[in-house]
Amino acid sequence: MKTIVAIDGPAGAGKSTVAKKIAEKLGLIFMNTGSFYRGLTLMLLRDCGSDEAGYGGKKVNLEDRKGIIDFTETLSFEYSSDGLSINGENVEQYLRNDAVESIVSPVSAIPEVRRILNRKIRAVAEKTGVVCEGRDMTTVVFPDTPHKFYLDASVETRAMRRFTQGTSSLSLDEIRKSIEQRDNLDRNKEEGSLRISPDAFYLDSSGLTIDEVCDIMLAEILGKGIHNGAEGSGKGC
């Protein structure tokens, strides 16, 4: 079995940045598992007559859950350093446009769809070896990997990180309140809720730099061993 590093944690804890650096250091693929849901959404839009980017077709009937579930089963997924491919086509360039964004949330909320895609995500990851991050990577998607992490940070730290990025027009207090609301939603989802796996390595990044977080996690990963033949020195990111 290839090495799978799974990272969970709340929004703004630095999971994506850390996951990308860890993947690069270990010679693994950084897998954005949310892309699978976006890819499914794109293919649903195309099935309703849209163009290749998801625009111009009929509306997807979100009430037809059985139809969406059956359609999900028909899709073939692959993932590489170039991103997501579905049925042999790389669709990465279309996954974050407005057409996909408009309905990906209700599509991804269907429990049966999540179960199917989790199975497909596991199958892809076990072929290549990946570093992935999310809310239920350690508890639901990859519960058997020995490399499980929960990356945390205080609400204040996460809000300040978002504020200093300069990408939001919200005030620091508004960002903090938004993060608290997101935390509450993530921890109370019907399926795939955010929780700490009992055997995950817990790390609070509030007082740490990204490089310090990477060093700690790399030491933990390399101490347990990796199984894909990747070269990694473990001397920082």
C-alpha positions, 0 to 999 in steps of 0.5 A, spaced: 500 500 500 502 506 498 503 512 503 497 516 505 498 522 509 491 524 512 490 531 515 484 534 518 482 540 522 478 547 522 478 552 516 484 556 517 489 552 520 494 552 515 492 544 512 492 546 505 499 549 505 502 544 510 499 538 505 502 541 499 509 542 502 509 535 505 507 532 499 513 535 495 518 533 500 516 526 500 515 526 493 507 524 494 501 527 490 497 533 494 490 531 493 485 536 493 479 531 495 474 537 494 476 536 487 472 530 486 465 533 488 467 539 483 468 534 478 462 530 479 458 537 479 461 539 472 459 532 469 452 533 472 452 540 468 455 537 462 449 531 462 444 536 462 447 539 456 452 544 458 458 546 455 465 543 457 465 548 462 458 547 465 455 553 462 448 553 458 445 547 460 438 545 463 438 546 471 441 539 474 435 536 478 437 536 485 431 533 487 433 526 483 437 523 488 437 516 485 439 519 478 445 523 481 447 517 485 447 512 479 450 517 475 456 518 480 457 510 480 458 511 472 464 516 473 472 514 472 476 518 476 484 519 476 488 524 480 496 526 478 500 532 479 496 535 474 490 534 478 483 531 477 481 527 470 474 524 469 473 518 464 480 520 461 479 527 461 483 532 465 478 537 468 482 541 473 481 548 469 473 547 470 472 545 477 472 552 480 468 556 476 461 559 477 457 554 474 460 549 478 460 553 485 453 554 484 451 547 486 457 543 488 454 544 496 448 541 495 451 535 491 456 534 496 451 534 501 448 527 499 450 522 504 450 516 498 454 520 494 459 522 499 460 514 500 461 513 493 466 518 492 470 516 498 470 509 495 473 512 489 478 517 492 481 511 496 482 507 490 485 513 487 490 514 493 492 507 494 495 507 487 499 513 487 500 515 494 498 522 497 497 527 502 490 530 503 487 534 507 479 536 509 474 535 515 473 527 515 480 524 512 482 521 518 475 519 521 472 517 514 476 517 508 482 514 510 481 511 517 486 505 516 492 510 514 498 510 520 499 517 518 493 521 521 494 528 523 489 533 526 492 540 525 488 545 529 489 553 531 485 558 536 480 562 532 484 568 534 490 565 530 486 563 524 482 569 524 488 573 524 491 569 518 485 570 514 485 578 515 493 579 514 492 575 507 488 581 505 483 577 500 477 579 504 473 585 505 471 583 512 473 586 518 478 582 523 472 581 528 467 579 522 472 574 520 472 571 527 465 570 527 465 567 520 470 562 522 466 560 528 460 559 524 464 555 519 466 551 525 459 550 528 457 547 521 463 543 520 462 539 527 455 538 526 454 535 519 450 529 518 455 526 515 463 527 514 463 532 520 469 535 523 472 531 529 479 528 532 480 521 530 483 518 537 489 516 534 491 522 530 497 526 531 494 532 534 498 539 533 496 546 535 499 551 530 497 557 533 504 559 536 508 555 530 511 557 523 509 553 517 516 550 517 516 548 524 509 545 523 512 541 517 518 539 521 514 536 526 509 532 521 515 530 517 519 527 523 512 523 525 511 521 518 518 518 517 519 515 524 513 511 522 516 509 515 513 511 508 512 505 503 512 508 496 520 509 495 520 516 495 526 520 497 525 525 503 530 528 508 525 530 513 530 536 514 524 541 513 520 544 507 
